[in-house]
Amino acid sequence: MPIRVSGSLVGVLAVSGLTSADDHSLALTALRAAAADQPRSVSRSGRPDDDQATT
């Protein structure tokens, strides 16, 4: 699963050993949990940056 921030590829998450759908679900759940634990960045305008994490 590619990990993109503001449209740029910054990493990749690979999971193997389950069915394809379960691998994808596990990866997505892990990324969402990790993103929820991170502080939100703030853009120069003072508004939260909506591109913090994409799936």
N, C-alpha and C positions, 0 to 999 in steps of 0.2 A: 504494500500500500504506500503510494507516494505521500510525503509530508511536504506541504507547500505553505509558505508564509508570504503574503502579499504577492502571490503569483510565482514566486521563485521556489524551486525545488531545494529543500534544505535537509532532507533525510528520507529514509525508506524504512518501513516496518515490515518484517517478514515473519509469518507464522506458518507452521507446517505440522501436520500430524492428525488434523481433524478433517472433516469434510470441508470442501471449499467454502460453503456457506458458513459453517461454524468457525473456520479460520478467519474469515472476513469479519464476522460478528465479534469474535474475541479481540481482533486488532482494533476495531472501531470502539469497542467498550473501553479498552485500555487507553487509547488516545483521548477519548472524552474524559476519562477519570484523571489523566495526567493534566489535561488542559484546565480542568476545573480546579486543580490544586495550585495553578500558577496565577500570580497577580496580573490583572489586566493592564496592558500598556496604555498610555495616554498619548494621543497625537499632539502635534504642536498647537493645534487649535484648542486643546483642552478637552476635546471629546474623546471617549474611549475608542480605541482602534478596533474596528469590527473584524479585521483580518488576523486576529491573534492566532487562531488555529483553524485549519480547514480540513475537511475530510472528503 
